[in-house]
């Protein structure tokens, strides 16, 4: 039978996990939106995953709990899932499917946009090169975030990645330019307390008025997690490419997204890939990450900072492994530093930003930035070697220069790396701290910086 705005079927063949199999379907399209209606009249949304031989497999976003084969109806709406967008979404809090969660009515829509987005034409992509100041020294100084980049944070369970995510969302800005800047924050499968922390954190700092929050908590259906990042990125693309804003998208936690993907894959009885994740995990992740970027002739940009917690802190796990292939670098949160109480506990020797060289230097940060950052990397790497050596031969067996490097390592962690969660450092303050570390070394050890910069910024310790 034809219902208003779609075709309705009442022959449900099977309910399996988050999937409903509908029989005798005459015409349905891949990704088409489906309204599932229960006997009690409750409605749930779903989308078509597979069509063929008169059957349609529908993935139900709110889960299939309480559904029965008899009495359940499925209405095929004839269009894909769309998100209503307008400037009014700024300052709002939504659930994982894009429905208001702040007690206010639906925002008035300027237009409805397909949440799957449209692939960016590679020909029209502009190379990312504008420096974004996060106010976090270690990121700004050593793994600089650039407008249009995708730079993930790899963390482990229980570490302070959410504090870091909220700090970046609050503080991120583009220095020296009066451009409209917005933050889209998507929380996927987080605890209620974490979701509240994000909301309160942005609200209290006044950053909420330029932010849009999508909160999918751990007690929401797992299948909803597939939609949350897509809805968030749809809003980000609208703000960027229709309204000309520069948008920072923070997504936490991509691991929960991949788990939801695995759940659907298992329900569909697909042949599993590594660790049970579907073989198309790489392709699926790329449909999200590749929605970052800048377009020629358009003012706005979408920059992504996805966060993923590595199961058992394993960086070779499929999710961080595949993410590393798609994104431009990574920020790795280190367990050892976290145990020492350092915040943010970023392990710089495992981290890098592949686009950093294009976003720093004269005109964006400072002409000595690249060289001093190389010197700091080098010095900290040497400090770690000396620490390992001291563990074997004891401090008494170290040379004078070894002790200097040990001092550099301590200063780096205590003064440069460590900062308060509400401390917003300018790039000048960050560079000054980097020179303070470099200045602990004798001049003959400074091999990565041009003499003119050494003369200008090197301050020998009294």
C-alpha positions in Angstrom: 0.0 0.0 0.0 1.1 3.5 -0.7 1.4 5.8 2.3 1.7 9.6 2.2 5.2 10.3 0.8 6.2 6.7 0.4 5.4 3.0 0.0 4.4 1.0 3.1 5.0 -2.7 3.6 3.8 -4.9 6.5 5.5 -8.2 5.6 8.5 -8.4 7.9 10.4 -11.6 7.2 13.0 -11.4 10.0 14.5 -9.3 12.7 18.1 -9.9 13.4 20.3 -7.7 15.6 19.9 -4.1 14.4 18.5 -5.3 11.0 14.9 -5.8 9.7 14.3 -7.9 6.6 11.2 -6.7 4.6 9.6 -9.1 2.1 7.8 -8.5 -1.2 9.5 -5.1 -1.8 8.9 -3.9 -5.3 11.1 -0.7 -5.5 13.6 0.5 -3.0 16.9 2.2 -3.3 20.3 1.8 -1.5 20.5 4.2 1.5 16.8 5.1 1.2 15.2 6.3 4.4 12.7 3.9 6.0 10.2 4.6 8.8 9.5 1.6 11.0 6.2 1.8 12.9 5.5 -0.6 15.8 2.1 -1.9 16.9 1.9 0.9 19.5 2.5 3.5 16.8 6.1 4.3 17.9 8.2 5.3 14.9 11.9 4.6 14.3 14.1 5.6 11.5 16.2 3.3 9.4 17.9 3.0 6.0 18.1 0.4 3.3 21.4 -1.5 3.3 20.7 -4.1 0.6 17.9 -4.7 -2.0 17.4 -7.8 -4.1 15.0 -10.7 -4.9 12.1 -8.8 -3.5 13.7 -8.4 -0.1 15.1 -5.3 1.5 17.5 -5.3 4.5 16.9 -2.2 6.7 19.3 -1.0 9.4 17.2 0.5 12.2 19.0 3.5 13.9 17.2 3.3 17.2 17.7 -0.5 17.4 15.2 -3.3 17.1 14.4 -3.9 20.8 10.7 -4.4 21.3 9.9 -4.9 17.6 7.9 -8.0 16.5 7.5 -9.6 13.1 3.8 -9.3 13.2 2.2 -5.8 13.3 5.4 -3.9 12.4 5.2 -1.8 9.3 8.0 -0.3 7.1 7.4 2.8 5.1 10.0 3.5 2.4 10.1 7.3 2.1 11.7 7.5 -1.3 14.6 9.7 -0.3 17.9 9.5 1.6 18.3 10.8 5.2 18.7 14.5 5.2 19.8 17.1 7.8 18.0 20.5 8.0 20.7 23.2 8.0 20.8 26.9 8.6 22.9 29.4 10.6 20.5 28.7 13.5 22.3 25.4 14.2 25.1 27.4 15.9 24.9 27.3 19.7 22.6 24.2 19.6 22.9 20.7 21.1 21.6 17.7 19.1 21.4 14.0 19.7 23.3 11.5 17.5 20.6 11.7 14.8 20.5 15.4 14.6 17.3 15.9 16.8 17.4 18.8 19.3 18.6 17.8 22.8 18.6 21.2 24.4 14.8 21.6 24.9 14.5 24.1 22.0 12.5 23.6 18.8 14.0 22.3 15.6 16.1 25.1 13.9 14.4 26.7 10.9 16.0 25.1 7.8 17.4 27.0 4.9 17.8 23.7 3.1 17.9 19.9 3.6 21.2 18.2 2.8 22.0 14.5 2.2 24.0 13.4 5.2 26.3 11.2 3.0 27.8 14.3 1.5 29.2 14.7 -2.0 32.8 13.8 -2.7 35.1 16.8 -3.2 36.4 17.1 -6.7 40.2 16.6 -6.3 40.7 19.1 -9.1 39.0 21.8 -6.9 40.7 21.0 -3.7 43.0 23.7 -2.4 46.2 22.8 -0.6 45.9 23.4 3.2 48.3 26.0 4.5 46.8 28.4 7.1 48.0 27.8 10.7 45.4 27.1 13.3 46.4 28.1 16.9 45.0 25.7 19.4 46.7 27.3 22.4 48.2 23.9 23.3 52.0 24.4 23.0 53.0 20.9 22.0 50.5 20.9 19.1 51.2 24.5 17.9 55.0 24.1 18.3 55.7 20.6 17.1 52.8 19.1 15.2 51.0 22.2 13.9 47.4 21.9 12.8 46.6 23.5 9.4 43.3 24.6 8.0 41.7 21.9 5.9 43.8 19.1 7.5 42.7 15.9 9.2 44.9 15.3 12.2 43.7 12.4 14.5 44.5 12.0 18.2 45.5 8.3 19.0 44.9 7.6 22.7 44.2 4.7 25.1 41.2 4.1 27.3 41.1 6.2 30.5 43.6 8.8 29.3 43.0 12.5 29.0 42.1 12.8 25.3 38.7 14.1 26.1 40.1 17.0 28.1 42.4 17.7 25.2 39.6 17.6 22.7 37.5 20.0 24.7 40.5 22.3 25.2 41.1 22.4 21.4 37.4 23.0 20.7 37.3 25.9 23.2 40.6 27.6 22.2 41.1 27.0 18.5 41.4 30.2 16.4 43.1 31.6 13.4 45.6 34.3 14.4 45.5 37.7 12.7 42.5 37.0 10.6 38.9 38.1 11.4 37.3 35.1 9.7 34.2 33.4 11.0 35.3 30.4 13.0 33.0 27.6 14.2 33.4 24.3 16.0 31.3 21.1 15.3 31.7 18.6 18.1 30.5 15.0 17.6 30.6 12.6 20.6 30.1 9.0 19.6 29.1 6.5 22.3 30.6 8.5 25.2 29.6 8.2 28.8 26.8 10.6 29.9 29.3 12.4 32.2 31.7 13.0 29.3 28.9 14.4 27.1 27.9 16.7 29.9 31.5 17.8 30.4 31.8 18.8 26.7 28.6 20.7 26.8 29.4 22.5 30.0 33.0 23.2 29.0 31.9 25.0 25.8 29.0 26.7 27.5 31.1 28.2 30.4 33.9 29.5 28.1 31.4 31.2 25.8 32.5 29.0 22.9 29.1 27.3 22.6 27.6 30.2 20.6 30.0 29.4 17.8 29.7 25.6 18.2 27.3 22.8 17.3 27.2 19.7 19.5 26.1 16.2 18.5 26.0 13.9 21.5 25.5 10.2 21.1 25.9 8.6 24.6 26.8 5.1 25.5 23.2 4.1 26.3 21.9 5.3 22.9 21.6 2.5 20.3 24.9 1.5 18.8 23.6 1.8 15.3 22.9 5.5 15.8 26.7 5.8 15.9 27.0 5.2 12.2 25.0 8.4 11.6 26.4 10.8 14.2 29.7 11.7 12.4 27.8 12.0 9.0 25.2 14.4 10.4 28.0 16.4 12.1 30.1 16.6 8.9 27.0 17.6 6.9 26.5 20.6 9.2 30.2 21.4 9.0 30.2 21.4 5.2 27.2 23.7 5.1 28.8 26.2 7.5 32.1 26.0 5.6 31.1 26.0 1.9 27.7 27.8 2.0 28.3 30.3 4.8 32.1 30.7 4.3 33.1 29.8 7.8 36.2 28.0 8.9 35.1 24.9 10.8 37.0 22.6 13.2 35.3 19.2 13.5 36.2 17.2 16.6 34.9 13.6 16.6 35.4 11.4 19.7 35.5 8.3 19.7 36.0 6.7 16.3 36.6 3.4 17.9 33.0 3.3 19.0 32.0 4.1 15.4 34.0 1.2 14.1 32.5 -1.2 16.7 29.0 -0.2 15.5 30.1 -1.0 12.0 31.4 -4.4 13.1 28.0 -5.1 14.8 26.1 -4.5 11.5 28.6 -6.5 9.5 28.2 -9.4 11.9 24.4 -9.2 11.7 24.7 -9.3 7.9 26.9 -12.3 8.2 29.7 -10.8 6.1 33.1 -12.4 5.9 35.1 -10.6 8.6 38.4 -8.9 8.1 41.1 -8.2 10.7 39.9 -8.6 14.3 36.4 -9.1 13.0 36.0 -5.7 11.5 34.5 -5.6 8.0 36.9 -5.7 5.0 35.5 -2.3 3.9 36.5 -0.5 7.1 39.2 1.5 5.3 36.8 2.6 2.6 34.1 3.5 5.2 36.5 5.5 7.3 37.7 7.4 4.3 34.2 8.5 3.5 34.3 10.4 6.8 37.9 11.6 6.9 38.0 12.8 3.2 35.2 15.3 4.0 37.8 17.6 5.4 39.5 20.2 3.1 39.3 23.5 1.3 37.8 24.3 -2.1 39.2 26.6 -4.7 37.2 29.8 -4.9 35.2 29.1 -1.7 36.0 30.9 1.5 35.4 28.3 4.1 37.3 25.1 5.2 36.7 21.9 7.2 39.5 20.8 9.5 39.1 17.5 11.3 40.5 16.2 14.6 39.1 12.7 15.1 40.0 11.0 18.3 40.3 7.2 18.7 41.1 5.2 21.7 43.4 2.3 20.7 42.3 -1.0 22.2 45.2 -2.2 24.6 47.2 0.9 23.5 48.0 -1.0 20.3 48.9 1.4 17.5 48.9 -1.5 15.0 45.2 -2.2 15.7 43.1 -1.9 12.5 41.4 1.3 13.5 44.5 3.5 14.2 46.4 1.6 11.5 43.9 2.4 8.7 43.3 5.9 10.1 47.0 6.7 9.8 46.9 5.8 6.1 44.0 8.2 5.4 44.9 11.2 7.5 47.8 13.7 7.5 49.8 12.7 10.6 48.7 11.8 14.1 49.0 13.0 17.7 49.8 10.1 20.0 48.9 10.2 23.7 51.5 8.4 25.8 50.6 6.1 28.7 54.0 6.7 30.5 53.6 10.5 30.5 49.9 10.1 31.6 51.0 8.0 34.6 53.5 10.7 35.6 50.6 13.2 35.7 51.7 15.2 32.7 48.9 17.0 30.7 48.7 16.8 27.8 50.6 13.5 27.8 51.6 13.7 24.1 54.4 11.4 23.0 56.1 13.7 20.4 58.5 11.0 19.1 55.5 9.0 17.8 53.5 12.0 16.6 53.8 14.2 13.5 51.8 16.5 11.4 52.5 16.0 7.7 51.2 19.4 6.7 53.1 21.3 9.4 55.8 22.6 7.0 53.2 24.4 4.9 51.4 26.1 7.8 54.4 27.6 9.6 57.3 30.0 8.9 57.3 33.6 8.0 53.9 35.2 7.5 52.1 32.6 9.5 54.0 31.8 12.7 57.7 32.9 12.6 60.7 32.2 10.3 62.6 30.2 13.0 59.7 27.9 13.8 60.6 24.9 11.6 64.3 24.9 12.7 63.7 25.3 16.4 61.0 22.5 16.3 63.5 20.2 14.6 66.1 21.0 17.3 63.6 20.3 20.1 62.7 17.0 18.6 66.3 16.1 18.3 67.2 17.1 21.8 64.2 15.3 23.4 65.0 12.1 21.4 68.6 12.3 22.7 67.3 12.9 26.2 65.2 9.7 26.1 68.3 7.8 25.0 70.3 9.2 27.9 67.5 8.3 30.3 67.6 4.7 29.1 71.4 4.7 29.5 71.1 6.2 33.0 68.9 3.3 33.9 71.8 0.9 33.1 74.9 2.8 34.3 73.4 5.2 36.8 73.6 8.9 36.7 77.3 8.9 37.9 78.3 7.2 34.7 77.0 10.0 32.5 79.1 12.6 30.8 78.5 16.4 31.4 76.8 16.7 28.0 74.5 13.7 28.8 73.4 15.4 32.0 72.6 18.6 30.0 70.3 16.5 27.7 68.7 14.9 30.7 67.9 18.4 32.0 66.5 19.3 28.6 64.1 16.3 28.8 62.9 17.3 32.2 62.4 21.0 31.2 60.6 19.9 28.1 58.1 17.8 30.1 57.6 20.1 33.1 57.5 23.5 31.4 56.7 23.0 27.7 54.6 19.9 27.5 52.7 20.5 30.8 50.0 23.2 30.8 46.7 23.7 32.5 43.5 22.6 30.8 42.3 26.2 30.6 45.7 27.7 29.6 45.7 29.2 26.2 49.2 30.0 25.0 49.9 32.2 22.0 52.4 31.0 19.3 54.9 33.6 20.6 54.8 32.1 24.1 55.2 28.6 22.7 58.2 29.6 20.6 59.8 31.3 23.6 59.5 28.1 25.6 61.1 26.1 22.8 64.0 28.5 22.7 64.3 28.2 26.5 64.7 24.4 26.0 67.2 24.9 23.2 69.2 27.4 25.3 69.9 24.7 27.9 72.3 23.2 25.3 75.8 24.6 24.5 75.9 26.4 21.2 78.0 23.7 19.5 75.2 21.1 20.1 72.7 23.3 18.1 73.0 21.8 14.6 69.6 22.3 13.2 69.2 26.1 13.5 70.7 28.8 11.3 73.3 31.1 13.0 71.2 34.2 12.5 68.3 32.7 14.5 70.7 31.4 17.2 72.1 35.0 17.6 68.7 36.5 17.8 66.9 34.1 20.2 69.5 32.0 22.0 69.8 33.1 25.7 72.7 31.4 27.5 71.7 30.4 31.0 73.3 32.5 33.8 
